[in-house]
Amino acid sequence: MGCGCLFGLLAALSPRLALILVWLFTDLVDRAWAGVIVPLLGLIFFPLATLMYVLAYRPSAGVSGVGWVLVAVGFAIDLSSTGALARSRRG
């Protein structure tokens, strides 16, 4: 299994941990955002969408095409997991 497969599995199981590892060991988060506030809020509220944005971002072009689809899918998964958590708390 390649490194990409292991990272994909980690991102699927724990997007927050994957985003923290990307932030600590690469410059991808710093390339995507100049400050710390937006990625930190993304880490807290929408970790998978933030991770997809960081991975899809290109310095010369930003995010385009399929990258936006990946960000939207990550956002939808974040929303659905938040909704499932709220539903389970209600009983």
Order of alpha helices (4+ residues) and beta strands (2+ residues): alpha-alpha-alpha-alpha-alpha-alpha
